[in-house]
Amino acid sequence: MSSSVQLLEATGSALRDALARRDWGAIGELDAQCRQAVDEAMVDAVRDEGQLRERMQELLDLYRELVLTCQAEQRRLAGELVQLNQSQQGAKVYQLFS
């Protein structure tokens, strides 16, 4: 296994761990590292095509999971903001009558 494929595997693993922890800062950094690892792996693609294809598929699956998780987090935060806004509106109405 070439070093670029190993780097791709290690970076993908670290990204999966960060996703499990919902560590958004680490995910941002690891995303940049994953992109660099993909670029490097593409240079070595001729030599390690089978392993690279497998790692790329795993990374694609991971990014699908990451997108779904981000969308769920976005919906959750939007719901919290709606509830906060409704609470503030209710407090304003209450203050008008007190």
CNS distance restraints for C-alpha pairs under 8 A (distance, minus, plus):
assign (resid   1 and name CA) (resid   5 and name CA) 6.41 0.50 0.50
assign (resid   1 and name CA) (resid   6 and name CA) 6.72 0.50 0.50
assign (resid   1 and name CA) (resid  48 and name CA) 7.05 0.50 0.50
assign (resid   1 and name CA) (resid  51 and name CA) 7.30 0.50 0.50
assign (resid   2 and name CA) (resid   6 and name CA) 6.30 0.50 0.50
assign (resid   2 and name CA) (resid  44 and name CA) 7.77 0.50 0.50
assign (resid   2 and name CA) (resid  48 and name CA) 7.02 0.50 0.50
assign (resid   3 and name CA) (resid   7 and name CA) 6.00 0.50 0.50
assign (resid   4 and name CA) (resid   8 and name CA) 6.11 0.50 0.50
assign (resid   4 and name CA) (resid  37 and name CA) 6.45 0.50 0.50
assign (resid   4 and name CA) (resid  40 and name CA) 5.91 0.50 0.50
assign (resid   4 and name CA) (resid  41 and name CA) 4.90 0.50 0.50
assign (resid   4 and name CA) (resid  44 and name CA) 7.22 0.50 0.50
assign (resid   5 and name CA) (resid   9 and name CA) 6.15 0.50 0.50
assign (resid   5 and name CA) (resid  37 and name CA) 7.91 0.50 0.50
assign (resid   5 and name CA) (resid  41 and name CA) 5.87 0.50 0.50
assign (resid   5 and name CA) (resid  48 and name CA) 7.94 0.50 0.50
assign (resid   5 and name CA) (resid  51 and name CA) 7.23 0.50 0.50
assign (resid   5 and name CA) (resid  52 and name CA) 6.14 0.50 0.50
assign (resid   5 and name CA) (resid  55 and name CA) 7.29 0.50 0.50
assign (resid   6 and name CA) (resid  10 and name CA) 6.09 0.50 0.50
assign (resid   7 and name CA) (resid  11 and name CA) 5.94 0.50 0.50
assign (resid   7 and name CA) (resid  37 and name CA) 6.23 0.50 0.50
assign (resid   8 and name CA) (resid  12 and name CA) 6.02 0.50 0.50
assign (resid   8 and name CA) (resid  34 and name CA) 6.58 0.50 0.50
assign (resid   8 and name CA) (resid  37 and name CA) 5.25 0.50 0.50
assign (resid   8 and name CA) (resid  38 and name CA) 6.56 0.50 0.50
assign (resid   8 and name CA) (resid  41 and name CA) 7.30 0.50 0.50
assign (resid   8 and name CA) (resid  55 and name CA) 7.09 0.50 0.50
assign (resid   9 and name CA) (resid  13 and name CA) 6.13 0.50 0.50
assign (resid   9 and name CA) (resid  55 and name CA) 6.45 0.50 0.50
assign (resid  10 and name CA) (resid  14 and name CA) 6.21 0.50 0.50
assign (resid  11 and name CA) (resid  15 and name CA) 6.11 0.50 0.50
assign (resid  11 and name CA) (resid  30 and name CA) 6.74 0.50 0.50
assign (resid  11 and name CA) (resid  33 and name CA) 6.87 0.50 0.50
assign (resid  11 and name CA) (resid  34 and name CA) 5.88 0.50 0.50
assign (resid  11 and name CA) (resid  37 and name CA) 7.66 0.50 0.50
assign (resid  12 and name CA) (resid  16 and name CA) 6.15 0.50 0.50
assign (resid  12 and name CA) (resid  34 and name CA) 6.81 0.50 0.50
assign (resid  12 and name CA) (resid  59 and name CA) 6.17 0.50 0.50
assign (resid  12 and name CA) (resid  62 and name CA) 7.68 0.50 0.50
assign (resid  13 and name CA) (resid  17 and name CA) 6.31 0.50 0.50
assign (resid  14 and name CA) (resid  18 and name CA) 6.19 0.50 0.50
assign (resid  14 and name CA) (resid  30 and name CA) 7.36 0.50 0.50
assign (resid  15 and name CA) (resid  19 and name CA) 6.11 0.50 0.50
assign (resid  15 and name CA) (resid  26 and name CA) 7.77 0.50 0.50
assign (resid  15 and name CA) (resid  27 and name CA) 6.03 0.50 0.50
assign (resid  15 and name CA) (resid  30 and name CA) 5.88 0.50 0.50
assign (resid  15 and name CA) (resid  31 and name CA) 7.39 0.50 0.50
assign (resid  16 and name CA) (resid  20 and name CA) 6.24 0.50 0.50
assign (resid  16 and name CA) (resid  62 and name CA) 6.93 0.50 0.50
assign (resid  17 and name CA) (resid  21 and name CA) 6.38 0.50 0.50
assign (resid  18 and name CA) (resid  22 and name CA) 5.96 0.50 0.50
assign (resid  18 and name CA) (resid  23 and name CA) 5.17 0.50 0.50
assign (resid  18 and name CA) (resid  24 and name CA) 7.42 0.50 0.50
assign (resid  18 and name CA) (resid  26 and name CA) 6.20 0.50 0.50
assign (resid  18 and name CA) (resid  27 and name CA) 5.92 0.50 0.50
assign (resid  19 and name CA) (resid  23 and name CA) 6.28 0.50 0.50
assign (resid  19 and name CA) (resid  24 and name CA) 7.54 0.50 0.50
assign (resid  19 and name CA) (resid  27 and name CA) 6.76 0.50 0.50
assign (resid  19 and name CA) (resid  66 and name CA) 6.86 0.50 0.50
assign (resid  23 and name CA) (resid  27 and name CA) 6.21 0.50 0.50
assign (resid  24 and name CA) (resid  28 and name CA) 6.24 0.50 0.50
assign (resid  25 and name CA) (resid  29 and name CA) 6.56 0.50 0.50
assign (resid  26 and name CA) (resid  30 and name CA) 5.96 0.50 0.50
assign (resid  27 and name CA) (resid  31 and name CA) 5.86 0.50 0.50
assign (resid  28 and name CA) (resid  32 and name CA) 6.69 0.50 0.50
assign (resid  29 and name CA) (resid  33 and name CA) 6.50 0.50 0.50
assign (resid  30 and name CA) (resid  34 and name CA) 5.93 0.50 0.50
assign (resid  31 and name CA) (resid  35 and name CA) 6.25 0.50 0.50
assign (resid  32 and name CA) (resid  36 and name CA) 6.39 0.50 0.50
assign (resid  33 and name CA) (resid  37 and name CA) 6.08 0.50 0.50
assign (resid  34 and name CA) (resid  38 and name CA) 6.07 0.50 0.50
assign (resid  35 and name CA) (resid  39 and name CA) 6.30 0.50 0.50
assign (resid  36 and name CA) (resid  40 and name CA) 6.28 0.50 0.50
assign (resid  37 and name CA) (resid  41 and name CA) 6.00 0.50 0.50
assign (resid  38 and name CA) (resid  42 and name CA) 6.07 0.50 0.50
assign (resid  38 and name CA) (resid  56 and name CA) 7.95 0.50 0.50
assign (resid  39 and name CA) (resid  43 and name CA) 6.74 0.50 0.50
assign (resid  40 and name CA) (resid  44 and name CA) 6.84 0.50 0.50
assign (resid  41 and name CA) (resid  45 and name CA) 5.98 0.50 0.50
assign (resid  41 and name CA) (resid  52 and name CA) 7.13 0.50 0.50
assign (resid  44 and name CA) (resid  48 and name CA) 6.55 0.50 0.50
assign (resid  45 and name CA) (resid  49 and name CA) 5.08 0.50 0.50
assign (resid  45 and name CA) (resid  52 and name CA) 6.54 0.50 0.50
assign (resid  48 and name CA) (resid  52 and name CA) 5.85 0.50 0.50
assign (resid  49 and name CA) (resid  53 and name CA) 5.94 0.50 0.50
assign (resid  50 and name CA) (resid  54 and name CA) 6.45 0.50 0.50
assign (resid  51 and name CA) (resid  55 and name CA) 6.23 0.50 0.50
assign (resid  52 and name CA) (resid  56 and name CA) 5.94 0.50 0.50
assign (resid  53 and name CA) (resid  57 and name CA) 6.17 0.50 0.50
assign (resid  54 and name CA) (resid  58 and name CA) 6.30 0.50 0.50
assign (resid  55 and name CA) (resid  59 and name CA) 6.10 0.50 0.50
assign (resid  56 and name CA) (resid  60 and name CA) 6.05 0.50 0.50
assign (resid  57 and name CA) (resid  61 and name CA) 6.17 0.50 0.50
assign (resid  58 and name CA) (resid  62 and name CA) 6.16 0.50 0.50
assign (resid  59 and name CA) (resid  63 and name CA) 6.17 0.50 0.50
assign (resid  60 and name CA) (resid  64 and name CA) 6.29 0.50 0.50
assign (resid  61 and name CA) (resid  65 and name CA) 6.35 0.50 0.50
assign (resid  62 and name CA) (resid  66 and name CA) 6.11 0.50 0.50
assign (resid  63 and name CA) (resid  67 and name CA) 6.07 0.50 0.50
assign (resid  64 and name CA) (resid  68 and name CA) 6.25 0.50 0.50
assign (resid  65 and name CA) (resid  69 and name CA) 6.09 0.50 0.50
assign (resid  66 and name CA) (resid  70 and name CA) 6.10 0.50 0.50
assign (resid  67 and name CA) (resid  71 and name CA) 6.12 0.50 0.50
assign (resid  68 and name CA) (resid  72 and name CA) 6.18 0.50 0.50
assign (resid  69 and name CA) (resid  73 and name CA) 6.13 0.50 0.50
assign (resid  70 and name CA) (resid  74 and name CA) 6.04 0.50 0.50
assign (resid  71 and name CA) (resid  75 and name CA) 6.24 0.50 0.50
assign (resid  72 and name CA) (resid  76 and name CA) 6.16 0.50 0.50
assign (resid  73 and name CA) (resid  77 and name CA) 6.14 0.50 0.50
assign (resid  74 and name CA) (resid  78 and name CA) 6.06 0.50 0.50
assign (resid  75 and name CA) (resid  79 and name CA) 6.16 0.50 0.50
assign (resid  76 and name CA) (resid  80 and name CA) 6.37 0.50 0.50
assign (resid  77 and name CA) (resid  81 and name CA) 6.19 0.50 0.50
assign (resid  78 and name CA) (resid  82 and name CA) 6.23 0.50 0.50
assign (resid  79 and name CA) (resid  83 and name CA) 6.26 0.50 0.50
assign (resid  80 and name CA) (resid  84 and name CA) 6.10 0.50 0.50
assign (resid  81 and name CA) (resid  85 and name CA) 6.04 0.50 0.50
assign (resid  82 and name CA) (resid  86 and name CA) 6.15 0.50 0.50
assign (resid  83 and name CA) (resid  87 and name CA) 6.11 0.50 0.50
assign (resid  84 and name CA) (resid  88 and name CA) 6.20 0.50 0.50
assign (resid  85 and name CA) (resid  89 and name CA) 6.21 0.50 0.50
assign (resid  86 and name CA) (resid  90 and name CA) 6.14 0.50 0.50
assign (resid  87 and name CA) (resid  91 and name CA) 6.16 0.50 0.50
assign (resid  88 and name CA) (resid  92 and name CA) 6.24 0.50 0.50
assign (resid  89 and name CA) (resid  93 and name CA) 6.36 0.50 0.50
assign (resid  90 and name CA) (resid  94 and name CA) 6.16 0.50 0.50
assign (resid  91 and name CA) (resid  95 and name CA) 6.14 0.50 0.50
assign (resid  92 and name CA) (resid  96 and name CA) 6.38 0.50 0.50
assign (resid  93 and name CA) (resid  97 and name CA) 6.80 0.50 0.50
assign (resid  94 and name CA) (resid  98 and name CA) 6.34 0.50 0.50
